[in-house]
Amino acid sequence: MQHSSSEDDGMISPISSVDDSDVTMPIAPEAPEPAPGLNGNPVNWYDADRTEPYTRIEPFQERQDTSIEFFYKPVTLTALAAALAALGYVATTQDVLEEGRDKRRVGAYAAVAGFLVFSMIQFRDGPFIRPHPAFWRVVLGMNLLYELALVFLLFQDLNSARAMMTYLDPNLGRPLPEKSYAENCALTPQNIWNAIDIFCLAHTLGWFGKALILRDYWFCWILSIAFELAEYSLQHQLPNFAECWWDHWVLDVLICNWLGTYAGMKACQYFEVKHYTWRGFRQSRGIRSKTKRVLTQFSPHDFTAFQWHGTASLLHYVTVVMLLAVFLAAELNPFYLKSLLWMEPDHPFVIARLAGVFLCALPAGRELYQYINDPRKAVRMGQHVWLMLATIGTELLVIVKWSKGQFSAPLPTRVRVAWSIGAALLVLYPVSQFGVPSARRYLRRGSGKPRAKAQ
């Protein structure tokens, strides 16, 4: 049975396929080839508009808030000229360097200053931009100088190192009397009052700084208790680690360390929830507003709360354990160094070392956190954390080398057993938490595979 053509046309669906030959597609006229240059005129390199953002490479600091524009402009040649002028003045002026005086000290200081100037201008920027990226580049340069000094001292014997320290301070080079803080441990108000000294304030400030670095309550408490246990363990080598029980756990842990940690974490919480509004110096109106804007230059540009997740994976667990171990070593190293080099606890070199490590650890902690938690963005470990690890490791090598023959008392058996149990627990936890579940999943995948049929 045949249908009419009209019926066939009515049965055609709007989306039915139609033969390409039945449809005539309009052919667009071919566009003429564009003339070279601009309106037929050739364009030279000097005709380019250099104000476009894609025509220039901006340094890191120029992409940030330029509240005081002068300090964010590259002035490398100006800084070089100023440094050479100052260097020439000091080196050639007779009233600065009198004939017959020892010029080695001034020459060493000039070399250090020249290296720090190069660090300020040419080193890479770190994670912090307040108060200025150049400040943290100088901090990195100071850390590198300290590391190079440690490498030099590593190849010296202890007596030579003590003699070298007298060049920096003639008052050094004399043995220090051994002092113990566990002579009268009766829990009386008088003994507690006598135990309160400037070091209590140092404890509080130190833990305030550690809280700013780690930004974690649990880490600070673990380190606080671990340090007191380390003092118990090393009393046979350093007598000043011997303290009364209430000095360890009440005065240090529950009062000084807790106050510093609490204040530090409160500061972290304030910076975390603070509303940051960055306004340029020229956009500020009035003396008060401009002064406030300059002062805020010394506050963080932004703040990142740390979530270490130490038990989330084996990588995070190992990172956290190594981080706490390095922190504990950084706490113990100055006690050994000042004992071996015969320096008082309040010596400027000891205080400078503590302050320098704090400044270096601030960007190092931020870089380590980003390296572990954001591996796509941080493809390699940051320069601050790398150099900090090298510094603490070199300090340990120096201490191990110089300690030979200095500490004759053997390690007590109870201390050896206690630290062995602690190390075993640190190993057993990841085995039970990560190793056993991974082994079970592996066995399940192996048992779930179909066996080959017998021929």
Solvent accessible surface area in square Angstrom, and as a share of the most:
residue,aa,sasa,rsa
1,M,215,0.96
2,Q,176,0.78
3,H,112,0.50
4,S,58,0.37
5,S,86,0.55
6,S,80,0.51
7,E,90,0.40
8,D,73,0.38
9,D,93,0.48
10,G,65,0.63
11,M,162,0.72
12,I,106,0.54
13,S,47,0.31
14,P,141,0.89
15,I,161,0.82
16,S,45,0.29
17,S,114,0.74
18,V,88,0.51
19,D,86,0.44
20,D,129,0.67
21,S,96,0.62
22,D,105,0.54
23,V,78,0.45
24,T,126,0.73
25,M,138,0.62
26,P,121,0.76
27,I,164,0.83
28,A,83,0.64
29,P,126,0.79
30,E,165,0.74
31,A,82,0.64
32,P,121,0.76
33,E,158,0.71
34,P,116,0.73
35,A,66,0.51
36,P,113,0.71
37,G,47,0.45
38,L,120,0.60
39,N,142,0.73
40,G,43,0.41
41,N,95,0.49
42,P,113,0.71
43,V,88,0.50
44,N,64,0.33
45,W,193,0.68
46,Y,139,0.53
47,D,82,0.43
48,A,46,0.36
49,D,77,0.40
50,R,135,0.49
51,T,116,0.68
52,E,62,0.28
53,P,104,0.65
54,Y,176,0.67
55,T,40,0.23
56,R,117,0.43
57,I,171,0.87
58,E,62,0.28
59,P,48,0.30
60,F,65,0.27
61,Q,26,0.11
62,E,44,0.20
63,R,147,0.54
64,Q,47,0.21
65,D,29,0.15
66,T,47,0.27
67,S,1,0.00
68,I,44,0.22
69,E,46,0.21
70,F,135,0.56
71,F,122,0.51
72,Y,7,0.03
73,K,125,0.53
74,P,81,0.51
75,V,68,0.39
76,T,60,0.35
77,L,142,0.70
78,T,91,0.53
79,A,21,0.16
80,L,92,0.46
81,A,63,0.49
82,A,62,0.48
83,A,32,0.25
84,L,105,0.52
85,A,69,0.54
86,A,58,0.45
87,L,90,0.45
88,G,33,0.31
89,Y,130,0.49
90,V,51,0.29
91,A,68,0.53
92,T,102,0.59
93,T,30,0.18
94,Q,111,0.49
95,D,107,0.55
96,V,52,0.30
97,L,26,0.13
98,E,91,0.41
99,E,135,0.61
100,G,82,0.79
101,R,130,0.47
102,D,88,0.46
103,K,81,0.34
104,R,173,0.63
105,R,101,0.37
106,V,41,0.24
107,G,41,0.39
108,A,55,0.42
109,Y,122,0.46
110,A,32,0.24
111,A,69,0.53
112,V,63,0.36
113,A,52,0.40
114,G,41,0.40
115,F,56,0.23
116,L,37,0.18
117,V,46,0.26
118,F,112,0.47
119,S,0,0.00
120,M,67,0.30
121,I,42,0.21
122,Q,104,0.46
123,F,43,0.18
124,R,128,0.47
125,D,41,0.21
126,G,12,0.11
127,P,45,0.29
128,F,42,0.17
129,I,15,0.08
130,R,13,0.05
131,P,31,0.20
132,H,36,0.16
133,P,0,0.00
134,A,16,0.13
135,F,81,0.34
136,W,19,0.07
137,R,19,0.07
138,V,34,0.20
139,V,4,0.02
140,L,10,0.05
141,G,0,0.00
142,M,91,0.41
143,N,6,0.03
144,L,47,0.24
145,L,44,0.22
146,Y,67,0.26
147,E,18,0.08
148,L,96,0.48
149,A,48,0.37
150,L,6,0.03
151,V,60,0.35
152,F,112,0.47
153,L,28,0.14
154,L,36,0.18
155,F,150,0.63
156,Q,37,0.17
157,D,81,0.42
158,L,15,0.08
159,N,111,0.57
160,S,37,0.24
161,A,0,0.00
162,R,26,0.10
163,A,55,0.43
164,M,59,0.26
165,M,19,0.09
166,T,44,0.26
167,Y,142,0.54
168,L,96,0.48
169,D,26,0.14
170,P,96,0.61
171,N,110,0.56
172,L,12,0.06
173,G,29,0.28
174,R,143,0.52
175,P,96,0.61
176,L,61,0.30
177,P,115,0.72
178,E,150,0.67
179,K,124,0.53
180,S,38,0.25
181,Y,79,0.30
182,A,39,0.30
183,E,150,0.67
184,N,96,0.49
185,C,48,0.29
186,A,51,0.39
187,L,103,0.51
188,T,53,0.31
189,P,117,0.74
190,Q,113,0.50
191,N,21,0.11
192,I,59,0.30
193,W,177,0.62
194,N,95,0.49
195,A,29,0.22
196,I,83,0.42
197,D,64,0.33
198,I,117,0.59
199,F,80,0.33
200,C,19,0.11
201,L,97,0.48
202,A,54,0.42
203,H,51,0.23
204,T,32,0.19
205,L,109,0.54
206,G,30,0.29
207,W,12,0.04
208,F,68,0.28
209,G,5,0.05
210,K,19,0.08
211,A,0,0.00
212,L,33,0.16
213,I,12,0.06
214,L,1,0.01
215,R,26,0.09
216,D,29,0.15
217,Y,72,0.28
218,W,192,0.67
219,F,16,0.07
220,C,1,0.00
221,W,72,0.25
222,I,79,0.40
223,L,7,0.03
224,S,3,0.02
225,I,74,0.38
226,A,23,0.18
227,F,15,0.06
228,E,0,0.00
229,L,85,0.42
230,A,3,0.02
231,E,8,0.03
232,Y,83,0.32
233,S,11,0.07
234,L,32,0.16
235,Q,57,0.26
236,H,48,0.21
237,Q,51,0.23
238,L,5,0.02
239,P,46,0.29
240,N,36,0.18
241,F,1,0.00
242,A,18,0.14
243,E,31,0.14
244,C,4,0.02
245,W,134,0.47
246,W,9,0.03
247,D,16,0.08
248,H,0,0.00
249,W,76,0.27
250,V,59,0.34
251,L,12,0.06
252,D,7,0.04
253,V,6,0.03
254,L,105,0.52
255,I,75,0.38
256,C,6,0.04
257,N,4,0.02
258,W,98,0.34
259,L,83,0.41
260,G,0,0.00
261,T,5,0.03
262,Y,91,0.35
263,A,46,0.36
264,G,0,0.00
265,M,17,0.08
266,K,91,0.39
267,A,22,0.17
268,C,5,0.03
269,Q,74,0.33
270,Y,120,0.46
271,F,45,0.19
272,E,87,0.39
273,V,117,0.67
274,K,59,0.25
275,H,155,0.69
276,Y,49,0.19
277,T,85,0.50
278,W,58,0.20
279,R,131,0.48
280,G,12,0.12
281,F,62,0.26
282,R,165,0.60
283,Q,104,0.46
284,S,3,0.02
285,R,182,0.67
286,G,45,0.44
287,I,143,0.73
288,R,213,0.78
289,S,41,0.26
290,K,57,0.24
291,T,70,0.41
292,K,137,0.58
293,R,18,0.06
294,V,52,0.30
295,L,117,0.58
296,T,36,0.21
297,Q,15,0.07
298,F,142,0.59
299,S,21,0.14
300,P,38,0.24
301,H,44,0.19
302,D,93,0.48
303,F,39,0.16
304,T,44,0.26
305,A,33,0.25
306,F,7,0.03
307,Q,104,0.46
308,W,7,0.03
309,H,108,0.48
310,G,18,0.18
311,T,81,0.47
312,A,70,0.54
313,S,40,0.26
314,L,92,0.46
315,L,109,0.54
316,H,32,0.14
317,Y,27,0.10
318,V,71,0.41
319,T,15,0.09
320,V,14,0.08
321,V,40,0.23
322,M,112,0.50
323,L,19,0.09
324,L,24,0.12
325,A,50,0.39
326,V,32,0.18
327,F,26,0.11
328,L,30,0.15
329,A,17,0.13
330,A,14,0.11
331,E,47,0.21
332,L,26,0.13
333,N,2,0.01
334,P,12,0.07
335,F,55,0.23
336,Y,20,0.08
337,L,16,0.08
338,K,19,0.08
339,S,42,0.27
340,L,4,0.02
341,L,11,0.05
342,W,59,0.21
343,M,13,0.06
344,E,83,0.37
345,P,47,0.30
346,D,95,0.49
347,H,22,0.10
348,P,91,0.57
349,F,67,0.28
350,V,11,0.07
351,I,95,0.48
352,A,64,0.49
353,R,28,0.10
354,L,90,0.45
355,A,50,0.39
356,G,20,0.19
357,V,24,0.14
358,F,67,0.28
359,L,53,0.27
360,C,8,0.05
361,A,11,0.08
362,L,29,0.15
363,P,0,0.00
364,A,6,0.04
365,G,7,0.07
366,R,53,0.19
367,E,18,0.08
368,L,20,0.10
369,Y,26,0.10
370,Q,41,0.18
371,Y,70,0.27
372,I,18,0.09
373,N,51,0.26
374,D,54,0.28
375,P,87,0.55
376,R,226,0.83
377,K,147,0.62
378,A,19,0.14
379,V,125,0.72
380,R,153,0.56
381,M,59,0.26
382,G,16,0.15
383,Q,33,0.15
384,H,3,0.01
385,V,6,0.04
386,W,159,0.56
387,L,12,0.06
388,M,16,0.07
389,L,76,0.38
390,A,31,0.24
391,T,1,0.01
392,I,5,0.03
393,G,31,0.30
394,T,12,0.07
395,E,0,0.00
396,L,77,0.38
397,L,102,0.51
398,V,1,0.00
399,I,13,0.07
400,V,95,0.55
401,K,81,0.34
402,W,7,0.02
403,S,25,0.16
404,K,156,0.66
405,G,79,0.76
406,Q,85,0.38
407,F,45,0.19
408,S,112,0.72
409,A,44,0.34
410,P,111,0.70
411,L,71,0.35
412,P,34,0.21
413,T,95,0.55
414,R,188,0.68
415,V,13,0.08
416,R,116,0.42
417,V,78,0.45
418,A,61,0.47
419,W,114,0.40
420,S,63,0.41
421,I,99,0.50
422,G,28,0.27
423,A,54,0.42
424,A,47,0.37
425,L,110,0.55
426,L,92,0.46
427,V,91,0.52
428,L,107,0.53
429,Y,80,0.31
430,P,19,0.12
431,V,76,0.43
432,S,69,0.45
433,Q,83,0.37
434,F,32,0.13
435,G,37,0.36
436,V,60,0.34
437,P,42,0.27
438,S,52,0.34
439,A,52,0.40
440,R,142,0.52
441,R,122,0.45
442,Y,147,0.56
443,L,122,0.61
444,R,156,0.57
445,R,149,0.55
446,G,47,0.45
447,S,94,0.61
448,G,63,0.60
449,K,141,0.60
450,P,131,0.82
451,R,232,0.85
452,A,104,0.81
453,K,183,0.77
454,A,104,0.81
455,Q,219,0.97
